[in-house]
Amino acid sequence: MFISEAYAQAATAATPSPIITMLVPMAIVFTIFYFLVIRPQNKRLQEHKNKIDAVKRGDDVLIAGGIFGKVAHIREDKIEVEIAPNVRIKVLKSGISDILTKEQAVTV
């Protein structure tokens, strides 16, 4: 009851290489990480960018520093925000945290 050499060689050839056994779990973890972290973050960033690009004169905004104001003038990458009567500050568009709705602006 000896095992022939051909049968023994065929059994060892069927085992996967160590690199594949290492890459498959890493690919699964990356895929899960992509769908749970990277993709939603990119979606939020794109929505925020679209929101900032749609800002228009008269909109109530919240600046990243926590200052509320109304958009007075819009330039390419800068916005002039009126934070009090006759008090205006210049802010980069990227410095806007949120554009407030009419309901939110009334409560502020």
C-alpha positions in Angstrom: 0.0 0.0 0.0 2.4 2.5 -1.2 1.3 5.9 -2.6 2.6 6.4 -6.1 4.8 9.4 -6.8 2.4 10.8 -9.3 -0.5 10.8 -6.9 1.6 12.5 -4.2 2.8 15.2 -6.6 -0.8 15.9 -7.7 -1.9 16.5 -4.2 0.7 19.0 -3.4 0.1 21.0 -6.6 -3.5 21.8 -5.6 -2.5 23.9 -2.6 -2.8 27.7 -3.3 0.4 29.8 -3.1 1.0 31.7 0.1 0.8 35.1 -1.8 -2.8 34.4 -3.0 -3.9 33.4 0.5 -2.5 36.7 1.8 -3.9 38.9 -1.0 -7.5 37.7 -0.9 -8.2 38.7 2.7 -6.5 42.1 2.1 -8.6 42.7 -1.0 -11.8 41.8 1.0 -10.8 44.2 3.8 -10.0 47.0 1.3 -13.3 46.5 -0.5 -15.2 46.7 2.8 -13.2 49.8 3.8 -13.9 51.4 0.4 -17.7 51.0 0.7 -17.9 51.9 4.4 -15.5 54.8 4.6 -14.0 56.2 1.3 -17.1 56.2 -0.9 -19.5 57.9 1.6 -16.8 60.5 2.4 -16.3 61.3 -1.3 -20.0 61.6 -1.8 -20.3 64.1 1.1 -17.4 66.1 -0.2 -19.0 66.3 -3.7 -22.4 67.3 -2.2 -20.7 70.1 -0.1 -18.8 71.3 -3.2 -22.0 71.5 -5.2 -23.7 73.3 -2.4 -20.9 75.9 -2.2 -20.8 76.4 -6.0 -24.6 77.1 -5.9 -24.3 79.9 -3.3 -25.8 83.1 -4.4 -26.2 86.7 -3.2 -28.6 87.0 -0.2 -28.0 83.4 1.1 -27.5 83.0 4.8 -24.2 81.1 5.4 -22.3 79.7 8.3 -18.5 80.3 8.1 -16.1 77.7 9.4 -15.2 79.9 12.4 -18.8 79.8 13.6 -19.9 83.2 12.2 -23.3 83.6 10.6 -23.8 86.1 7.9 -25.5 87.0 4.6 -23.7 86.8 1.2 -23.2 90.3 -0.1 -20.9 89.8 -3.1 -19.5 86.7 -4.9 -16.3 86.6 -6.7 -14.5 83.6 -8.3 -13.1 82.0 -5.1 -14.0 84.6 -2.5 -17.3 85.7 -1.0 -18.1 88.9 0.9 -20.3 88.2 3.9 -22.2 90.8 5.8 -22.1 89.8 9.5 -23.7 92.9 10.9 -25.1 96.1 9.3 -22.3 97.7 7.3 -19.8 95.1 8.5 -18.5 92.9 5.8 -15.7 90.3 5.7 -14.1 88.5 2.8 -14.0 84.7 3.0 -12.8 82.0 0.7 -15.6 79.9 -0.7 -13.9 76.9 0.9 -14.4 78.5 4.3 -18.1 78.2 4.2 -19.4 75.4 6.4 -23.0 75.4 5.5 -25.7 77.3 3.6 -28.7 77.9 5.8 -32.3 77.3 4.8 -34.9 80.0 5.4 -36.1 78.1 8.5 -32.6 77.8 9.9 -31.8 81.5 9.2 -34.9 82.6 11.2 -33.9 80.7 14.3 -30.3 82.1 14.3 
